[in-house]
Amino acid sequence: MGGKTYDQFKSLQKARKIKENKEQKKETEDKK
């Protein structure tokens, strides 16, 4: 595996996690 591909994969995972966290926060705020 090339280092570049691995870095892209890692940053993609991080971005997805951040997106999921934001959506979860929105859901909990909507429930209030």
PDB file with SEQRES, HELIX, SHEET and CRYST1 records, atoms N, CA, C and O in Angstrom:
SEQRES   1 A   32  MET GLY GLY LYS THR TYR ASP GLN PHE LYS SER LEU GLN          
SEQRES   2 A   32  LYS ALA ARG LYS ILE LYS GLU ASN LYS GLU GLN LYS LYS          
SEQRES   3 A   32  GLU THR GLU ASP LYS LYS                                      
HELIX    1 AA1 GLY A    3  LYS A   31  1                                  29    
CRYST1    1.000    1.000    1.000  90.00  90.00  90.00 P 1           1          
ATOM      1  N   MET A   1       0.841  -1.208   0.000  1.00  0.00           N  
ATOM      2  CA  MET A   1       0.000   0.000   0.000  1.00  0.00           C  
ATOM      3  C   MET A   1       0.871   1.250   0.000  1.00  0.00           C  
ATOM      4  O   MET A   1       1.836   1.350   0.757  1.00  0.00           O  
ATOM      5  N   GLY A   2       0.523   2.181  -0.841  1.00  0.00           N  
ATOM      6  CA  GLY A   2       1.289   3.428  -0.865  1.00  0.00           C  
ATOM      7  C   GLY A   2       0.924   4.312   0.315  1.00  0.00           C  
ATOM      8  O   GLY A   2      -0.205   4.277   0.802  1.00  0.00           O  
ATOM      9  N   GLY A   3       1.873   5.093   0.764  1.00  0.00           N  
ATOM     10  CA  GLY A   3       1.617   5.965   1.916  1.00  0.00           C  
ATOM     11  C   GLY A   3       0.520   6.976   1.610  1.00  0.00           C  
ATOM     12  O   GLY A   3      -0.289   7.304   2.477  1.00  0.00           O  
ATOM     13  N   LYS A   4       0.498   7.467   0.371  1.00  0.00           N  
ATOM     14  CA  LYS A   4      -0.489   8.486   0.010  1.00  0.00           C  
ATOM     15  C   LYS A   4      -1.901   7.914   0.123  1.00  0.00           C  
ATOM     16  O   LYS A   4      -2.791   8.551   0.687  1.00  0.00           O  
ATOM     17  N   THR A   5      -2.101   6.714  -0.414  1.00  0.00           N  
ATOM     18  CA  THR A   5      -3.435   6.110  -0.368  1.00  0.00           C  
ATOM     19  C   THR A   5      -3.878   5.929   1.082  1.00  0.00           C  
ATOM     20  O   THR A   5      -5.038   6.153   1.428  1.00  0.00           O  
ATOM     21  N   TYR A   6      -2.927   5.520   1.919  1.00  0.00           N  
ATOM     22  CA  TYR A   6      -3.260   5.292   3.324  1.00  0.00           C  
ATOM     23  C   TYR A   6      -3.662   6.602   3.998  1.00  0.00           C  
ATOM     24  O   TYR A   6      -4.607   6.637   4.786  1.00  0.00           O  
ATOM     25  N   ASP A   7      -2.943   7.672   3.686  1.00  0.00           N  
ATOM     26  CA  ASP A   7      -3.275   8.979   4.269  1.00  0.00           C  
ATOM     27  C   ASP A   7      -4.669   9.419   3.820  1.00  0.00           C  
ATOM     28  O   ASP A   7      -5.457   9.930   4.616  1.00  0.00           O  
ATOM     29  N   GLN A   8      -4.960   9.213   2.529  1.00  0.00           N  
ATOM     30  CA  GLN A   8      -6.289   9.585   2.027  1.00  0.00           C  
ATOM     31  C   GLN A   8      -7.362   8.803   2.763  1.00  0.00           C  
ATOM     32  O   GLN A   8      -8.391   9.348   3.161  1.00  0.00           O  
ATOM     33  N   PHE A   9      -7.096   7.495   2.936  1.00  0.00           N  
ATOM     34  CA  PHE A   9      -8.067   6.639   3.620  1.00  0.00           C  
ATOM     35  C   PHE A   9      -8.289   7.127   5.046  1.00  0.00           C  
ATOM     36  O   PHE A   9      -9.425   7.189   5.518  1.00  0.00           O  
ATOM     37  N   LYS A  10      -7.202   7.472   5.727  1.00  0.00           N  
ATOM     38  CA  LYS A  10      -7.314   7.933   7.115  1.00  0.00           C  
ATOM     39  C   LYS A  10      -8.106   9.238   7.188  1.00  0.00           C  
ATOM     40  O   LYS A  10      -8.989   9.381   8.033  1.00  0.00           O  
ATOM     41  N   SER A  11      -7.794  10.190   6.304  1.00  0.00           N  
ATOM     42  CA  SER A  11      -8.500  11.479   6.347  1.00  0.00           C  
ATOM     43  C   SER A  11      -9.974  11.293   5.995  1.00  0.00           C  
ATOM     44  O   SER A  11     -10.838  11.989   6.529  1.00  0.00           O  
ATOM     45  N   LEU A  12     -10.256  10.352   5.095  1.00  0.00           N  
ATOM     46  CA  LEU A  12     -11.662  10.077   4.746  1.00  0.00           C  
ATOM     47  C   LEU A  12     -12.393   9.547   5.967  1.00  0.00           C  
ATOM     48  O   LEU A  12     -13.508   9.974   6.267  1.00  0.00           O  
ATOM     49  N   GLN A  13     -11.765   8.620   6.668  1.00  0.00           N  
ATOM     50  CA  GLN A  13     -12.389   8.056   7.874  1.00  0.00           C  
ATOM     51  C   GLN A  13     -12.658   9.159   8.886  1.00  0.00           C  
ATOM     52  O   GLN A  13     -13.732   9.219   9.483  1.00  0.00           O  
ATOM     53  N   LYS A  14     -11.663  10.041   9.075  1.00  0.00           N  
ATOM     54  CA  LYS A  14     -11.807  11.119  10.059  1.00  0.00           C  
ATOM     55  C   LYS A  14     -12.964  12.030   9.670  1.00  0.00           C  
ATOM     56  O   LYS A  14     -13.782  12.400  10.512  1.00  0.00           O  
ATOM     57  N   ALA A  15     -13.029  12.390   8.389  1.00  0.00           N  
ATOM     58  CA  ALA A  15     -14.089  13.288   7.919  1.00  0.00           C  
ATOM     59  C   ALA A  15     -15.451  12.639   8.141  1.00  0.00           C  
ATOM     60  O   ALA A  15     -16.400  13.297   8.567  1.00  0.00           O  
ATOM     61  N   ARG A  16     -15.540  11.334   7.846  1.00  0.00           N  
ATOM     62  CA  ARG A  16     -16.821  10.636   8.015  1.00  0.00           C  
ATOM     63  C   ARG A  16     -17.225  10.635   9.485  1.00  0.00           C  
ATOM     64  O   ARG A  16     -18.396  10.818   9.815  1.00  0.00           O  
ATOM     65  N   LYS A  17     -16.247  10.427  10.365  1.00  0.00           N  
ATOM     66  CA  LYS A  17     -16.554  10.391  11.801  1.00  0.00           C  
ATOM     67  C   LYS A  17     -17.062  11.749  12.258  1.00  0.00           C  
ATOM     68  O   LYS A  17     -18.036  11.836  13.005  1.00  0.00           O  
ATOM     69  N   ILE A  18     -16.406  12.799  11.810  1.00  0.00           N  
ATOM     70  CA  ILE A  18     -16.823  14.148  12.202  1.00  0.00           C  
ATOM     71  C   ILE A  18     -18.251  14.404  11.718  1.00  0.00           C  
ATOM     72  O   ILE A  18     -19.077  14.970  12.434  1.00  0.00           O  
ATOM     73  N   LYS A  19     -18.518  13.970  10.476  1.00  0.00           N  
ATOM     74  CA  LYS A  19     -19.861  14.177   9.908  1.00  0.00           C  
ATOM     75  C   LYS A  19     -20.902  13.442  10.743  1.00  0.00           C  
ATOM     76  O   LYS A  19     -21.966  13.984  11.044  1.00  0.00           O  
ATOM     77  N   GLU A  20     -20.585  12.201  11.116  1.00  0.00           N  
ATOM     78  CA  GLU A  20     -21.532  11.413  11.912  1.00  0.00           C  
ATOM     79  C   GLU A  20     -21.761  12.071  13.267  1.00  0.00           C  
ATOM     80  O   GLU A  20     -22.891  12.135  13.749  1.00  0.00           O  
ATOM     81  N   ASN A  21     -20.677  12.562  13.882  1.00  0.00           N  
ATOM     82  CA  ASN A  21     -20.814  13.205  15.185  1.00  0.00           C  
ATOM     83  C   ASN A  21     -21.706  14.437  15.082  1.00  0.00           C  
ATOM     84  O   ASN A  21     -22.542  14.680  15.951  1.00  0.00           O  
ATOM     85  N   LYS A  22     -21.524  15.211  14.015  1.00  0.00           N  
ATOM     86  CA  LYS A  22     -22.339  16.416  13.841  1.00  0.00           C  
ATOM     87  C   LYS A  22     -23.808  16.038  13.696  1.00  0.00           C  
ATOM     88  O   LYS A  22     -24.681  16.668  14.293  1.00  0.00           O  
ATOM     89  N   GLU A  23     -24.076  14.999  12.895  1.00  0.00           N  
ATOM     90  CA  GLU A  23     -25.467  14.598  12.682  1.00  0.00           C  
ATOM     91  C   GLU A  23     -26.084  14.069  13.969  1.00  0.00           C  
ATOM     92  O   GLU A  23     -27.260  14.312  14.240  1.00  0.00           O  
ATOM     93  N   GLN A  24     -25.305  13.355  14.756  1.00  0.00           N  
ATOM     94  CA  GLN A  24     -25.826  12.840  16.022  1.00  0.00           C  
ATOM     95  C   GLN A  24     -26.151  14.002  16.963  1.00  0.00           C  
ATOM     96  O   GLN A  24     -27.168  13.981  17.655  1.00  0.00           O  
ATOM     97  N   LYS A  25     -25.282  15.011  16.984  1.00  0.00           N  
ATOM     98  CA  LYS A  25     -25.529  16.173  17.841  1.00  0.00           C  
ATOM     99  C   LYS A  25     -26.818  16.862  17.415  1.00  0.00           C  
ATOM    100  O   LYS A  25     -27.621  17.268  18.254  1.00  0.00           O  
ATOM    101  N   LYS A  26     -27.008  16.990  16.105  1.00  0.00           N  
ATOM    102  CA  LYS A  26     -28.213  17.644  15.593  1.00  0.00           C  
ATOM    103  C   LYS A  26     -29.448  16.880  16.053  1.00  0.00           C  
ATOM    104  O   LYS A  26     -30.441  17.480  16.466  1.00  0.00           O  
ATOM    105  N   GLU A  27     -29.379  15.556  15.979  1.00  0.00           N  
ATOM    106  CA  GLU A  27     -30.529  14.730  16.364  1.00  0.00           C  
ATOM    107  C   GLU A  27     -30.869  14.937  17.835  1.00  0.00           C  
ATOM    108  O   GLU A  27     -32.038  15.094  18.189  1.00  0.00           O  
ATOM    109  N   THR A  28     -29.855  14.937  18.690  1.00  0.00           N  
ATOM    110  CA  THR A  28     -30.130  15.094  20.121  1.00  0.00           C  
ATOM    111  C   THR A  28     -30.686  16.485  20.396  1.00  0.00           C  
ATOM    112  O   THR A  28     -31.528  16.647  21.280  1.00  0.00           O  
ATOM    113  N   GLU A  29     -30.231  17.491  19.654  1.00  0.00           N  
ATOM    114  CA  GLU A  29     -30.754  18.843  19.866  1.00  0.00           C  
ATOM    115  C   GLU A  29     -32.195  18.947  19.376  1.00  0.00           C  
ATOM    116  O   GLU A  29     -33.004  19.669  19.959  1.00  0.00           O  
ATOM    117  N   ASP A  30     -32.511  18.227  18.309  1.00  0.00           N  
ATOM    118  CA  ASP A  30     -33.878  18.271  17.781  1.00  0.00           C  
ATOM    119  C   ASP A  30     -34.860  17.630  18.761  1.00  0.00           C  
ATOM    120  O   ASP A  30     -36.025  18.020  18.834  1.00  0.00           O  
ATOM    121  N   LYS A  31     -34.378  16.651  19.505  1.00  0.00           N  
ATOM    122  CA  LYS A  31     -35.272  15.943  20.430  1.00  0.00           C  
ATOM    123  C   LYS A  31     -35.678  16.823  21.608  1.00  0.00           C  
ATOM    124  O   LYS A  31     -36.715  16.585  22.228  1.00  0.00           O  
ATOM    125  N   LYS A  32     -34.872  17.840  21.924  1.00  0.00           N  
ATOM    126  CA  LYS A  32     -35.180  18.692  23.079  1.00  0.00           C  
ATOM    127  C   LYS A  32     -36.492  19.449  22.869  1.00  0.00           C  
ATOM    128  O   LYS A  32     -36.910  20.214  23.738  1.00  0.00           O  
TER     129      LYS A  32                                                      
END                                                                             
